Amino acid sequence: MLELSRRSLLLGLGGMAALAVSPAIANTSGFTVRSASLEPRPLKRQLKHYFAFDTGIYHGLKMNNMRLKMGKVKKDDRSPLFIEGLYENPPKAWEPRIDNGYPNVILDDKGVYHCYYTLFVVDPSSTATPREKRSEIAYSTKDRKVGLAYARSTDGIHWEKPNLNIVDFEGSKENNLIMRDVAGTGVLYEPNESDPNKRFKLITRKEDNLKMAVAFSADGVHFSELIEWKENSPVLGADCHNSVFRDSRTNQYILNTRLWASNFRVQAISRSDDFINWSPMEEVLRGQGFDEQVYSMTVFEHNDIYFGLASVYKQGDISVMDFDTLNLELYWSTNLTEWNKAVPENNIFIPSGAGRDKYLEGEFDSATIFASSMTAGDNRIYYTGGKGRHRGWRETGLGLAYADKNRLVGMVQRYPEKPMSFGTQAFKFFGEELYIWADLEQGGSLSIEVEKKAGFEPENCELNRQENGAYKVTFKGQSLVDATKEKPVPFKVTLNKGTFWGISGNFEMDESRYWKG
């Protein structure tokens, strides 16, 4: 018999149910909106993991002196790892402007890193205007032609752009182009795919007729002919990052793309069981008007949560310094259709480099950042960073940053002179493992208790630091399973001079308010 838990009580089991739902709202841009209450929830996992930003774990009336703070993201000092070919020696004429890049960086089962990036194969303005003249001449988008390029690496640091001999450019195929006249391409790698010719899956928008299309490859370089969507290709949009992944809950492919509503950019998703037939678009995230447009977002799963790396575009007021630039922000979701800022007060994930207002003098990632999903190692975030405003002169390179997926966002003391504390929802244990993910400063302290329950006082709590940095929680002479057999119990956590990252263990949570429906 199937046991259902935290995100597991399925309202309509399986992937087909998700596709079969009739949306309640239709949008003139060619996509639809539906409630997250229709989302399937994942099956029970032995070790449940809740992050500090996850509002579902807390008792809303028992939170004291707490605020969320973005975790540490460290940039690799060697970035940019590669730049536009126009500025290489010798120059690559087919790489005049990478622009946003929309990178897809994949680590395969042989230890090879693959990077797929969108670029302008033809950009007369960039090609014809030397750097020293760009302050005198406005950038023009006229006659640009888009395409898909490829780079590879054995260590993820040193990259080559191999001659693929696939695509003609000015009478030669000696270049690293995979396709021409495709926009916002996303690539997915599935090493366990039963058909070896489909281990690499590609999704893109064709520029000749603006239709969505897919292709497949065995080696990640030589792809099949593009197969157009039979239906549900959006009327407008999808020219930005078409990020795709496979959802572990439904086993469906999920496409995240950019569409339009109310004259600004929004995020939408489409679903597929076979990567060929796709459902109508569903709007899932819109920002706050022109000043906060979600330009593109790559999505990945980790510990039962969906994470979104969103490039947020600022438009609407040309008088502000940040006009026409993009910040990379972190979002999270339990259901793919409703998204939350990870840190409502300051949601910047990878800080932009210095010199945002200086095109040539600024750091390579000072004005725009577009991230790959974290599919190239546990802690690596590859991204394309640009200096220069989005619609003006810009130079772009591939950057690398590092972040612990279990420490992306932490809870800290709002007022450092006094401890923070919070109560959890009630837990029922099916095993004896309970972990608090926390880091303490010198002189810091952490205590766990179950209020008004004998044997579970703070003085009976024992904390043992694990190799992964979490504290294993035990209570002297007590069994968590026995203590919660009759009734789930809530815990109280008190922390001073430290950061709370999350909680995990062999427990089920009281979810009466966690899910809709």
Sequence and secondary structure as in RCSB ss.txt:
>XXXX:A:sequence
MLELSRRSLLLGLGGMAALAVSPAIANTSGFTVRSASLEPRPLKRQLKHYFAFDTGIYHGLKMNNMRLKMGKVKK
DDRSPLFIEGLYENPPKAWEPRIDNGYPNVILDDKGVYHCYYTLFVVDPSSTATPREKRSEIAYSTKDRKVGLAY
ARSTDGIHWEKPNLNIVDFEGSKENNLIMRDVAGTGVLYEPNESDPNKRFKLITRKEDNLKMAVAFSADGVHFSE
LIEWKENSPVLGADCHNSVFRDSRTNQYILNTRLWASNFRVQAISRSDDFINWSPMEEVLRGQGFDEQVYSMTVF
EHNDIYFGLASVYKQGDISVMDFDTLNLELYWSTNLTEWNKAVPENNIFIPSGAGRDKYLEGEFDSATIFASSMT
AGDNRIYYTGGKGRHRGWRETGLGLAYADKNRLVGMVQRYPEKPMSFGTQAFKFFGEELYIWADLEQGGSLSIEV
EKKAGFEPENCELNRQENGAYKVTFKGQSLVDATKEKPVPFKVTLNKGTFWGISGNFEMDESRYWKG
>XXXX:A:secstr
     TTT  SS HHHHHHH   SEE TTSEEE  GGGS      SSEEEETT GGGEEEEEEESEEEEE   EE
 TT  SEE GGGSSS  TT SB TT   EEEE TTS EEEEEEEEEE HHHHHS GGGTTTS    TT EEEEEE
EEESSSSSEE      S BTTB  S EEEESEEEEEEEE TT SSGGGSEEEEEEETTT  EEEEEESSSSSB  
 EE SS   SS   S  EEEE TTT  EEEEEEEEETTEEEEEEEEESSSSS   EEEEEE SGGGGEEEEEEEE
EETTEEEEEEEEEE S TTSTTTTEEEEEEEEESSSSS EESSTT  EEE   S TT TTTS TTSSEEEE  S 
SSSSEEEEEEEES TTSS EEEEEEEE  GGGSEEEEESSTTS EEEEE  EEEEEEEEEEEEEEEEEEEEEEE 
TT TT SGGGEEEEE TTSEEEEEETT  HHHHTSSS B  EEEEEEEEEEEEEEEEEE  TTTS  
